Amino acid sequence: MIVSIITIAFNSAQTIRDTLTSVLSQSYSNIEYIIIDGASNDATVRIVKEYEPMFNGRLKWVSEPDKGLYDAMNKGIKMATGDVIGILNSDDLFYDSNVLRDIALAFDENTDALFGNLYFVKSDDVHCIVRAWKGSTYSSFKKGWHPAHPTFYVRREVYEKYGGFDTSFDVSADFELMLRFVEKNRIRTKYLDRYMVKMRMGGESTRNIANIIKGNRNIIRAFRKNDIQVSWAYPIYRLFPKVVSLLRYKLGLKSANL
């Protein structure tokens, strides 16, 4: 099984070295690594070129203007030739060196997509945990459940059948895509109970209060777009799993350092 990992970058020189090293350190070598850079004007491209020979032909990249994050993700998906596609942001990294090995082992003929757990870490210290996102087996999106998108690995044919990211969403297009795949079209999912990604705080949808509000509005719009009715209490349902995840982390983890 070939696993395609897509990284979207724009002026990511401060963090992309960690991401590249994380992918390079994976024990599972049957990978295709795709970097879509949005014409960065810092050292991002120079760093990518520095690492390129280390991948022995498994890395391909482009650097050109795009129409935003989700347009860049769609470019990466179109370039992918692997059996399974996952996205690792340019400021995130894999939890350990066996993540892709375990993902490949967990996929079987009855699995269209797989997801797991992630840690939110400080932007300036990836060893310091802010909180944990502990996943669970499928439950209704309408009750606030959804996978953590950085852990969401999907067969390429699912993208071919149901489409990529809706670029009319400036934030939360990842939620809309998972809603469309899992809730509307009922693809077959599997929960892998292991930590997969360290995600730096400060992403597009959590950067400030305005973006959080915009994200919630777009999520309601995503339900409407997919003809799924949702309760007025949905914002509460959506908050509840995050509170549970935080409590599980506080009660179950002795140290806040990794």
C-alpha positions in Angstrom: 0.0 0.0 0.0 1.3 3.4 -1.0 0.4 6.2 1.4 0.4 9.8 0.0 1.1 12.5 2.5 0.3 16.1 1.4 1.8 19.2 3.1 0.6 22.7 2.3 3.1 25.4 2.9 3.3 29.2 2.6 6.2 31.1 4.3 6.6 28.1 6.6 10.4 28.2 7.1 10.1 28.3 10.9 8.3 25.0 11.1 8.5 23.0 7.9 11.9 21.5 8.8 10.2 19.7 11.7 7.5 18.4 9.4 10.0 17.2 6.8 12.1 15.5 9.4 9.0 13.9 10.9 8.0 12.4 7.5 11.6 11.3 6.8 11.8 9.5 10.1 8.8 7.2 9.4 9.6 3.5 9.5 7.1 2.9 6.8 8.9 3.7 3.5 6.2 3.0 0.9 5.2 6.6 0.8 4.7 9.5 -1.7 5.3 12.9 -0.2 3.8 15.9 -1.9 4.5 19.5 -0.9 2.3 22.3 -2.3 3.9 25.7 -1.7 2.0 28.9 -2.4 5.0 30.8 -3.8 6.7 31.5 -0.4 9.1 34.4 -0.2 11.0 33.1 2.8 13.3 30.1 3.0 10.6 27.5 2.7 11.6 26.4 -0.8 15.3 26.3 0.0 14.6 24.0 3.0 12.4 21.7 0.8 15.2 21.5 -1.8 17.7 20.7 1.0 15.6 17.7 2.1 14.6 16.5 -1.4 17.6 14.2 -2.0 17.0 12.5 1.4 13.6 11.1 0.1 15.2 9.2 -2.8 12.6 10.2 -5.3 9.6 9.9 -3.0 9.2 13.7 -2.7 7.6 15.9 -5.3 6.7 19.5 -4.9 5.5 22.6 -6.6 5.8 26.3 -5.7 3.3 28.6 -7.3 0.5 30.9 -6.3 -2.8 29.3 -5.3 -6.3 30.4 -4.3 -5.9 29.5 -0.6 -5.4 26.6 1.7 -8.1 24.3 0.3 -7.3 25.0 -3.3 -3.7 23.9 -2.5 -5.0 20.8 -0.8 -7.0 19.9 -3.9 -3.9 20.4 -6.1 -2.1 17.9 -3.8 -4.9 15.4 -4.1 -4.8 15.6 -7.9 -1.1 14.9 -7.8 -1.4 12.0 -5.5 -1.0 8.5 -6.9 -1.0 6.5 -3.6 -3.8 4.2 -2.4 -4.4 6.3 0.7 -4.1 10.1 1.1 -3.5 12.0 4.3 -2.7 15.6 5.0 0.1 16.8 7.4 0.2 20.6 7.8 3.5 22.4 7.5 3.5 23.3 11.2 2.6 19.8 12.4 4.5 16.5 12.8 3.8 12.9 13.3 3.6 11.7 16.9 6.3 9.0 16.4 8.1 7.1 13.7 5.6 4.3 13.4 2.4 6.3 12.6 2.3 5.5 8.9 3.2 1.9 9.5 0.3 1.5 11.9 -2.1 3.3 9.4 -1.1 1.0 6.6 -1.5 -2.1 8.8 -5.0 -1.0 10.0 -6.4 -0.4 6.5 -8.2 -3.4 5.1 -10.7 -4.1 2.3 -13.6 -2.9 4.4 -12.0 0.4 5.3 -12.5 3.6 3.2 -11.1 6.0 5.8 -9.2 5.8 9.1 -8.7 8.4 11.8 -7.2 8.5 15.3 -6.0 10.8 18.1 -3.9 13.9 18.2 -2.2 16.2 20.6 -2.4 20.0 20.5 1.0 21.4 21.4 2.5 24.8 22.0 3.5 26.6 18.8 7.0 27.2 20.2 7.5 23.8 22.0 6.1 20.7 20.3 7.0 18.7 23.5 4.5 20.7 25.6 0.9 19.4 25.3 -1.9 22.0 25.5 -4.7 19.4 25.2 -5.5 16.0 23.6 -8.1 15.1 21.1 -9.1 11.5 21.9 -11.2 10.1 19.1 -13.9 7.4 19.2 -15.7 5.1 16.8 -18.3 6.6 14.5 -21.1 8.7 16.1 -23.4 11.3 14.4 -21.9 14.6 13.3 -25.2 16.1 14.4 -24.3 15.2 18.0 -21.0 17.0 17.8 -18.8 14.1 16.8 -16.2 14.3 14.0 -12.7 13.0 13.3 -9.6 15.2 13.8 -8.8 16.1 10.2 -5.0 15.8 10.6 -5.6 12.1 11.5 -8.1 11.5 8.6 -6.6 9.1 6.0 -8.8 8.3 3.0 -8.6 6.0 0.0 -7.9 8.0 -3.2 -11.0 6.6 -4.9 -13.2 8.2 -2.2 -11.9 11.6 -3.3 -12.4 10.6 -7.0 -16.0 9.6 -6.2 -17.2 12.3 -3.9 -14.9 15.3 -4.7 -12.3 17.3 -2.9 -12.4 20.4 -0.6 -15.1 23.0 -1.3 -13.1 26.1 -1.9 -16.1 28.4 -1.2 -15.4 27.7 2.5 -12.5 29.9 3.6 -12.4 28.0 6.9 -14.0 24.6 7.9 -13.8 23.1 4.5 -12.2 20.1 6.1 -15.3 19.6 8.3 -17.5 19.9 5.3 -15.5 17.3 3.4 -15.6 14.8 6.3 -19.3 15.5 6.8 -19.9 14.8 3.1 -17.8 11.6 3.1 -18.8 10.1 6.5 -22.2 11.4 7.4 -23.9 11.9 4.0 -22.3 9.2 1.9 -21.6 6.7 4.7 -18.1 5.7 3.7 -16.7 2.9 5.9 -14.5 4.3 8.6 -12.2 2.8 11.2 -11.0 4.4 14.5 -7.3 3.7 15.2 -6.9 4.3 18.9 -3.4 5.7 18.9 -1.9 9.2 18.8 -0.9 10.2 15.3 -0.1 13.9 15.0 1.2 16.7 17.1 -0.7 19.8 16.0 0.7 23.3 16.8 -1.9 25.6 18.2 -2.9 28.6 16.0 -4.2 26.9 12.9 -6.5 28.6 10.4 -9.7 27.8 12.3 -8.4 28.4 15.8 -6.3 31.5 15.3 -8.7 34.0 17.0 -12.2 34.4 18.2 -13.4 35.8 14.9 -12.2 32.7 13.0 -13.8 30.4 15.6 -17.2 32.2 15.1 -16.7 32.1 11.3 -15.9 28.4 11.6 -19.1 27.7 13.5 -21.1 29.6 10.9 -19.5 27.6 8.1 -20.2 24.4 9.9 -23.9 25.1 10.0 -23.6 26.0 6.3 -21.9 22.7 5.7 -24.9 20.8 7.1 -27.3 22.8 5.0 -25.2 22.3 1.8 -25.3 18.5 2.4 -29.1 18.5 3.1 -28.6 17.4 6.7 -30.8 18.9 9.3 -29.1 19.9 12.6 -30.5 21.0 15.9 -30.4 24.6 17.2 -28.4 23.1 20.1 -25.6 21.9 17.8 -23.0 24.4 19.0 -23.4 22.8 22.5 -23.2 19.3 21.1 -20.0 20.3 19.3 -18.5 21.7 22.4 -19.3 18.7 24.6 -16.8 16.2 23.0 -14.0 18.8 23.3 -14.7 19.2 27.0 -14.8 15.4 27.4 -11.5 15.1 25.5 -9.9 17.7 27.7 -11.1 16.0 30.9 -9.9 12.6 29.7 -6.5 14.2 29.1 -6.4 15.9 32.4 -7.4 12.8 34.3 -5.4 10.3 32.4 -2.1 11.9 31.6 0.5 12.4 34.4 2.9 14.6 32.5 2.3 17.5 30.1 5.5 16.9 28.3 6.3 14.4 25.5 
